[in-house]
Each structure stands twice: as C-alpha cells, then as structure tokens.
Amino acid sequence: MSFARRLLQWFDGSRRDLPWRRTRDPWPILVSEIMLQQTRVEAVRAHYERFLRRYPAPADLAAATDDELLTAWRGLGYYRRARLLREAARRIAGEHGGRVPAEPAALGELPGIGAYTLGAIASIAFLHPLPAIDGNVERVVARHRGIEAEIRSAAAREQVRAAVEGWLDRTRPGDFNQALMELGAVLCTPRAPACERCPVGADCLARARGLALALPVRRPRRATVDVEARVAFAMRRGAALGLRVPAGEPNAGQVDLPGAGVLVSAAAAGLPAVLQERFAARLEIGPVLASVAHAITHHRIRLHAHAAVVRTRGRLEWFPLDDATPWSTPARKLFRRLLPADGRSQA
C-alpha cells in the first residue's frame, strides 16, 4: 500500500474535528491558515469562529480600523499577521471581486501568503496538487526518510520537498497535506513519538535505526535573555496612562503602559528619566504594585508596574480600560493583578 493511501486511511478514521475543516469556503480557510502560523491549534480554535463572525467576508475585514483589527486579533499574538491578513482582504476586495483567487499564482501574490500557506490554501480550498510543508511535516519527513542534514539547510529542504511531492495524492491533495501535518502534531511529536501507532512507520528509517528522537537535526536554540522591564501605572477616571507603541517595537500599534520598552531592562531609580526622555513626561515613581512574567521569542521578561503620580504627561495619553482599546498582552496581564474585575472589562 502506498504512503499516501496508508496516511489517508489513518486520517479518515482519526482526524481531529477542527472548525476550519468543516468548510470548503476559501476565505475561512485562508483566515485559519494565517492564524495557525506560529500559533497552537487550541489557541486558534478559541478565536477563529469569533473572528469570522465579525469578518465573514474579505470586504468586512478590509474596512476594519487598526484598533478594531488589533482587538479582534487579541490573544493570537504576532500581530503583524493580522495587518497582513487585512492587506490581503483589501487586495481580494479591490482586485478579485471579493473572492479569494483560485489560481496559485494570484493567491501567492496576496500579502502574508508564503510557500507553506500557499500550498495549504491552494490544496485544501481549490484541490491544487501543491505541497504544504510546515514544521510538523519537516519532522515527519526527516524521520521517515532518515534525513540527517540540518533541517533548515538547502539540502534538507530539497529532500523534504522532493519526498512530499513524491507522496502527494493528486486526487485529495488538501486531505493529504492536512494528514501529514496531523501525523506530526499528534503521533510523530518532537519529544514522544508514538512510533508503534504510526500508519507509515513500517518503512520509517528513523524508527528502524533508533533515531526518532535525534531527528530532525536543528541548530542550537538561541540563548535565553532575561529582562527586568519596568512601567509606570497611573489611572484617572477609568483610564490608564499609556502610549501607542511605535513601529519597529514589539506590540507596534497597540497601547502599552509607559516605560523604556518591554525588551529593555531598567532600574527603578532610572524610570523617571526614561519617561522624561522618551515622552517629555514628568512622573513621580513609587513602589512596585504588581509584577508579571511574559515571553517574546527568546526573551524571558519580568515586568514590574510602579505606582506613578503624573505631574506632566507630555506625549502620553489617557486610554480607557475597555474592549475597544487594544492594550498589549503584558499590560492586560498587569491589569488582572492591579484591578478588580469590575474595574476593567477586557484585561
């Protein structure tokens, strides 16, 4: 029995019931694939249907303001994806009559659509026989074919792509791509592969050689950077003092509490000078009111909120604590520590 047939037979009986698998409408499929980039399935599941209720068609998202977009995307992280998705929606609405283009060449020109996303959408929504290669697929192929080259090297990428293209079922390309990703997500996992239950394990070279845990070969992870960041916390009539995070900084476009930046370690004694320099604001800084942990890429952040009295707010503004204000995730974590539930509607 061929690789594809064994894999699809397993997938037909074992696939997870995920909301984006219940449709062939290209728009929800496109939305789900953008959401799934660098994000766990369970996190996407919680937001996908809510997002589509708000933006059921490309034209709806194309008309969204920055704040509406950031609020709707809240909880998914990597907010650049949200802006690229809106740009894709605007292109679809303006150049393709409001319909996701079916041809791979046109689909690949949309903002935010890379090689993996193109293959996934084209195969699932339009049945084009294109591979969709993500991290799960790389791991499955590296193990099955015994690829010992570093998985992101040109040689390994070429071997992975050749294997997937050779296996790809031309009559069910979307199901095949999803099945291969599913295999990596639920059985051929990074640390505890269930080789004994694998539908294609009989001819897996890593299993035969006892190399499952050693493959794929990856470069060493970047060293973790510890950050002790500090912000000022001041409130007035249900609003907190904050800033629009400028382009080029983490959480750009969102609203954050004022400080040196979420990736910048700072001493409490230096916070007033930082606020004066960055925002022309004069604040008296008091003790720490709350601290939370946060992570951005390889940075492990301990964020401290200091009580503050505003003398001159400079370029800072008062932002309400409501659902319409796109407060950053670190700020909302602090609000949950600082404020009672009836004093905040969205933290």
N, C-alpha and C positions, 0 to 999 in steps of 0.2 A: 504494500500500500504506500502511496506517495506521501511525502512530508506534508503537503497541503491537505490531502484527504484526511490523514490522521489528526492534524491540527484542527481542521474544521469540524470533524466529527466530535472531538472533545469540546470545542467551543459551542456547538449546537446544544450540547447537554449540560454545560457548566457555566455559561456566560453570566456575568453579573447583570442584574436589572438596573441599568443606569438610565436616567431620564432622556439623555440625548440619543440613546439607542432606540427610542420609541418613535422616531420620526425620520423621514427622508427629505424633509424640507431643508434646503441648503443653508438658509440663514441661521436657524438654531444650531445646525451642525458647525457652521463657521464660528459662532459665538462660543460653543463648548470647546472647540479646539484651541481658540485663543486663551480661554480661561484655564485650560489644562496645562498650558505651558508653565513649567516650573512650579506647579501647584498640585497638591494632593487631591485625588478624586473626591474624598469626603468633603474637603473644603469647597470644591466646586459644586458638588451636589447641593449644598446648602444655599447657594446663591444663584444658580443657573436659572431655575424657574422664576424666581423673583425678578431677576434682571430681564427676562423675556416678557414677563407681564408688563413691565414698564416700557420696554422697547421691542414690541413684537415684530417690527419690520425695520429694514435699514433706514428708511426715511425718518422714523421716530428717533433713532439714535443720532442721526445726522443733525437733528435740530437741538440736541441736548447742550446745555451750557456746561462750562467747566465744573462748576460746583455740583450740578445735577449728575454729571458723569462720575465725578470722584465719590459722591455719596452713594450712588448705585453700585460702584465697584468695591466699596468698603468691605474689608475682610479678605480680599483676594490678593492684596499686595502687588508688587511690581506694577505700579500704576501706569508706567509707560505703555503697557499693553492696552490699557483702556483707551488712551488717546489714539493709539494706532488703530484700534478697532473702530473708533468714531471716524477717523480719517478714511478707513476702508468703507464704512457705511456711507459717508459723503460721496466717495467715488462711485459706489454702487448706485446711489440715488441719482447722481448727476450724469453719469456716463453709461449706465447699464439699465436704465428704465426701472430702477428699484429692485432688480433681480440679481442675485449672485451669479456672476458669469460662469457658464458651464465649461468653457474651453480652458484647459490648463494654462495656456499662455496668458490669457486675460486674467485668470484667477491669480496667477503668480505675480502679477503687477500690482495687486492691491497692497496697501501698506500693512505691514505686520505679518505678511504671508511668506514664510521661509520654505525651505525644501521639505521639511517634515510636514508642516501644516498644509502645504500644497498637496502633498501625496495623500494625507489623511482626508481632506475635504473632497478632493477630486475623486478618490476611490469610493468613499462612503456615500457621498451625495450624488455623484454622477457616474459611478462604475468605471472610471478610467483605470486601466491596469498600471497604476503607479505605486511604487513602494512608499511606505511611511516609516521612517527609521528614527526612533527616539532612544532614550537611554535603556529602556526595557528591552527593546529589540536588539540593540548592540550587545547587551549582556547575553541574551538567548543565543544569538548567532556566534559570539565569541566562544561560548562554551560548546555549542553543538559542533562547530567546525574546528575547535581547538586552536583558535587564533591567539598566539602568544605575543604578537606585536602590541605596543601601547595602543589602546583602543581609539584614541583620537588622532593617531598618526595617519598619514595619507595611505600607507599600505594597508592598515587595518580597515579604514573606511572603505577602501576599494573592495576588499574581501567581503566585508559585511554587505555592501550594496549588491555585489555580484551574487551572493548567496540568496538574498531576499528576492532579487529579480528572478533567479532560477526557480525558486519555490513558489512564487506568486501564482495564485489561482486566478486565471483570466476571466472566469465566469462570476466569481464572487470576490473581487479584489478588496472591497471595503471590509467584508467579513474576515478575509484572510489577514489584513493589516490589523484589525482590532483583535483578532485571535492571537496573533503573535505578541502584541503588546500585553494582552491579558495573561498570556503564559508567563511573561516576565514579571507581571505585577503580583500574581497570586501563587505561582509554583516555583518559577526559576528566579527566586528572590536573591538579593545580594548576599545575605548572611546565613540563610537557612533554606537552601534549595530543596524542594521535595522531589528528588530525582525518582524515587520509587513510584510516584504518581504521574510522572511526565508522559504525555501522549506520544512524544517523539524521542523519548530517552533511549530507546533500544539502540540507536546508532549515534548517540551523543559521544563525541570524542573526550570531552572533559570528564564525563561520568566513567567512561572506560579507563581513563588514565588517572582517576582520582584527583582531578584538577578543578573541580567545580568551584571551590572556594577561592582558588587562586586566579580565576579568570572572571571578568576581563582584567587585563593589566592596565592600571591607571597611574598617572603621575601622582606623586605625593600631594596631599592636600596642602593648601596654603596655611601657614601658621596662624593660629587664632590671635586676634588683637583684642586686648581688654581695654575698655573705655569707661572712664568715670565722667559722665556728662552731667551738666547742671543747667536748670532753667529757673526762671522766676515765675512765681504764681501769685497773681493778683486778680481779684474779682470786683465787679461793680454791677449791681442790679441784674444779676443773672448772666453776666458776660465775663469772659476772662481776657486778660491782656495777651495779645498774640501777634503773629506776623504771617504774611503769605511767604511760604518758603520759595526762594528764588530758583530759577532754572540752574541746573548743574549741581544742586544739593539733593541729598536723599529727601523723599517726600515732596519734591518740587510741585508747586501749585496748591498744595494743601495748606492748612492753617496749623501752626505749631506754637508752643509756648516759647518765649524768648530766651535765648542763651547763645553759647558760642557755636552751636551746631551739634546734632545728635552723635556725630562721629568724632567729636573733639573733647578730649579730657580737659577739665578745668578745675581750678581750686576755688573754693567758696569765696575766699578773700578777693579773687580777681574778677568775680562776676559783675560787680558794678561797672568796672572799667570796660569790660567787654560790651555791655549793653550801651554804654555811652558811645563807644567807638562804632559799633555796628548800626545803632538805631537812633543816636542822639537822644537817648532816654536816660533820665536820672531816676534811679530806683534805690531805695534803701533795702538791703538784703538781710533777711532774718534767718532763723534756723531751718533745717530740713523738715518738711512736713510729711513727705512720703517719698519712697524710692521704689522703682520697678526695674525689672530686667527686660531687655529687648535684644534682638539679634538682627543684624543686617549683613548678609553674605558671611564673611569670616570674622566680623566684629561682634564681640560679646559686650553688650552695653549695660552699665548700671546707671540709671537716670535718676537724679535727685531733684526734687522740686522744693525750692526755698520760698518761704513766705516773703512777700515783697510789698513795699509801700511805694506808690507812684508819686513822684514829685513832678516830673516832666516826662510825658510818654513819647515825645519825639515822633519817630516814624512808625511806632507801634499803634495798634488799633484794638478796640474792644470788639470781641467776637462772641455772639450768643452761643450758649451750650444747647444746641438743638440739632435735629436731624438734617437740617438744610446746610449746616456748616461743616465742611469737610476737614474736621480735626484729624490730625495724624494718629496713627495707631499708638505711638508712645504717649502722646497727650491723653488719649482716651484711657489708656491703662492708668495713668496718674489720676484722672478724674474719678475712676472707680475707687481709688484709695482715698481721695481727698474729699469727695462729696457724697452726701446721702443720695439714695436712689431718686427721691423726689426733687432733688436739686439739679438733676441732669436727665435728659430724655434720650440721649444717644451714646453715652460713654459706656 
